[in-house]
Amino acid sequence: MSVTIPAVKLNNGQQMPIVGFGVFQIPAEQTEKAVSEALAAGYRHLDTAASYGNEEAVGRAIAASGIARDDLFVTTKLWVQDAGEEPTRAAVDASLQRLGLDYVDLYLIHQPYGDYYGSWRTLRSLTEEGRVRSAGVSNFHSDRLVDLAERTGFTPAVNQIETHPYFQRQTDQDVMAGLGVQHQSWGGFAEGRNNLFTDPVLSDIAAEHGRSVGQVVLRWLTQRGIVVIPKSVRPERMAENLDIFGFTLSADELIRIAALDTGASLFFDHRDPAMVSALGSRRIHE
Ligand SMILES: NC(=O)c1ccc[n+]([C@@H]2O[C@H](COP(=O)([O-])OP(=O)(O)OC[C@H]3O[C@@H](n4cnc5c(N)ncnc54)[C@H](OP(=O)(O)O)[C@@H]3O)[C@@H](O)[C@H]2O)c1
């Protein structure tokens, strides 16, 4: 199937499709099928992570697809256990091996914990070596993002953070725009929390356009210039989540959606000491 997906331009000139396919919580044994179906639906941007345990399956689907490497945009992420200069180099090598790729388009520091300044130095070298096309971060609050960008002089291309109608992150997006960092949403549907798919405001707007709530949410995010990576294991939803460019939300509709913001996470705050401790000590390999 041929689908045209607009791209955003990162701060190093690289193009990134504004819609990708996320594979968090897809069990490894189901991931090859899901990614193959997503590629058949027209996705060309894939988002995985070392900690998801499914990079090999993503790699098998890429290899089986026959799609030219240049036509794909592949992201993976560094787990906290591998923070630091040398461990990061080894972790990138291991991810590339599992993915069966010579380079990734985007490599993110998954969490703002551990020696991520050491990781960042290594990622800068790896972008120069070409093993990583763009380097970025995830789950960085704006204070940490500013410090990393300004103290190192190497600005992340992307910050991937929880962003959905109940946690809209406008202030963070403004900080990112000031730095030249592309805002990427994870959990764009809040994984369905807060009854997002039956939200009355979103349902009314969806009905006005003859679209689904999911499409309204993804259109709202992309109209804000935010890159999205919806996850689904169902081919009909994969197609639905890509088909979001045939309508535009009005200024009035944007205001109604803006009013849904609670300003707080529906998951957890990455500054919560209990989470810093729990995630920081999680191990994904020996
Ligand atoms: N950097 C990070 O720390 C971080 C954290 C979380 C996620 N992520 C990334 O962001 C991606 C997306 O986030 P997420 O997977 O947490 O959640 P999400 O995309 O917000 O929501 C996924 C859920 O929505 C359902 N769904 C998908 N499309 C739908 C539609 N059109 N209508 C109704 N239901 C629909 C899916 O069910 P079915 O599968 O049954 O369709 C699944 O239960 C992840 O896959 C991952 O790549 C990153």
The ligand as an ORCA input file, in Angstrom:
! r2SCAN-3c Opt
* xyz 0 1
  N      10.164      6.340     25.783
  C       9.360      5.759     26.639
  O       9.616      5.715     27.859
  C       8.096      5.139     26.133
  C       7.097      4.741     27.041
  C       5.925      4.174     26.530
  C       5.781      4.038     25.133
  N       6.784      4.420     24.289
  C       6.663      4.280     22.799
  O       5.426      4.892     22.399
  C       4.650      3.931     21.696
  C       3.162      4.229     21.883
  O       2.816      4.213     23.252
  P       2.077      2.998     23.965
  O       2.312      1.755     23.185
  O       2.482      2.996     25.382
  O       0.535      3.357     23.933
  P      -0.521      4.077     22.963
  O      -0.033      4.108     21.560
  O      -0.933      5.322     23.653
  O      -1.771      3.092     23.101
  C      -1.744      1.783     22.644
  C      -3.088      1.152     23.006
  O      -4.134      1.730     22.206
  C      -4.814      0.717     21.485
  N      -5.115      1.303     20.165
  C      -4.243      1.607     19.184
  N      -4.855      2.193     18.141
  C      -6.170      2.259     18.480
  C      -7.301      2.776     17.808
  N      -7.198      3.350     16.598
  N      -8.522      2.678     18.434
  C      -8.621      2.109     19.657
  N      -7.570      1.607     20.343
  C      -6.346      1.698     19.760
  C      -3.874     -0.451     21.428
  O      -4.567     -1.681     21.419
  P      -4.335     -2.808     20.244
  O      -2.868     -3.075     20.164
  O      -5.140     -3.964     20.743
  O      -4.904     -2.180     18.999
  C      -3.120     -0.323     22.765
  O      -3.873     -0.899     23.803
  C       5.131      2.592     22.290
  O       4.750      1.484     21.535
  C       6.617      2.831     22.355
  O       7.206      2.648     21.085
  C       7.938      4.967     24.778
*
